């Protein structure tokens, strides 16, 4: 098996589609919940986890199922061909719905369909990439995902000012395009590595818990911790921008776009840094930088954060807070690019889908916990949305301590 940059770029379109959908969702759905349905921060935090609760039940077992599946199209592609079109269609209806129960039905259907194909499309990367190149490959895939986020935040912000439905319709079209490109250009391996252990989610989870080395358990707990901090900020950033920084609703997506741009620009480099310095060291450095950036945002007054520094092409208005968000984007690349390769290199190739599912099990648990934790903290603080920037560094510190005990998951040289 050889490393093919072109194939990985094309595979990245799958993650591109996923990123567009969830970036638009996280940027604008909280605004609908507050302005259209009048929900409190606690209920908004809970609502933003409903999709993740469903994902918790779907993504891990689907990953194990895809390891066992054998079809003429492969073991991953069938999930993409079913989940992507359904998700794209229902996503286009979300901004049109004016009744809360129907709104919940649309968002739940979106999650069910997106969860059905997310793990298989991500598991395709180790399927077609040798171990020693997986950090670089994950950098390329996340580069494509970052491009999707930039389009969602920056273009979506402009479209939102014209009509709130337009960003959602853009996302629907792009996810269909992404699925078609993956189907046409990515050919799965025809032969699969045999495993002494039948791919099974619960067997693998028990193996992680009983492993004397505890490296996998520490890594999964660290993944949980850093996603608790990061997802909580992402879920409440729009409301933080409007209520604490006193900026327009569309400014929130543009500011998140600044983070996404640096994530994209850092994606390639983060993969190469991970392959040179080691994945554990690279992730640890990212946790230190990210925690420092978010803590600085909390400590600085709103008047300083919103100070305009420049107006640039693509970026638009660059403010002081943009600099810290850009630093966060770089740090998030160091963490995110190297974590999935660490996970899949703890197990043989026959079970990469199962361990990718475990990765999403812990990250999804974090996506459930993060918004709820911060929703209650915001409510108890008298709806001071700046406190979401205080909790994240605490969880980054926990993740850093856990990473010090990880001893496996580095790149394996080809035999």
Secondary structure by P-SEA (a helix, b strand, c coil): ccccaaaaaaaaaaaaaaaaaaaaaaacaaaaaaccccccaaaaaaaaaaaaaaaaacaaaaaaaaaaccccccccaaaaaccaaaaaaaaaaccccccaaaaaaaaaaaaaaaaacaaaaaacccccccccaaaaaaaaaaaaaaaaaaaacaaaaaaaaaccaaaaaaaaaaaaaaaaaaaaccccccbbbbbcccccaaaaaaaaaacccaaaaaaaaaaaaaaaaaaaaaacaaaaaaccccccaaaaaaaaaaaaaaaaaaaaaaaaaaaaacaaaaaaaaaaaaaaaaaaaaaccccccccccccccccccccaaaaaaaaaaaaaaaccccaaaaaaaccccccaaaaaaaaaaaaaaaaaaaaaaaaaaaaaacccccaaaaaaaaaaaaaaaaaaacccccccccc
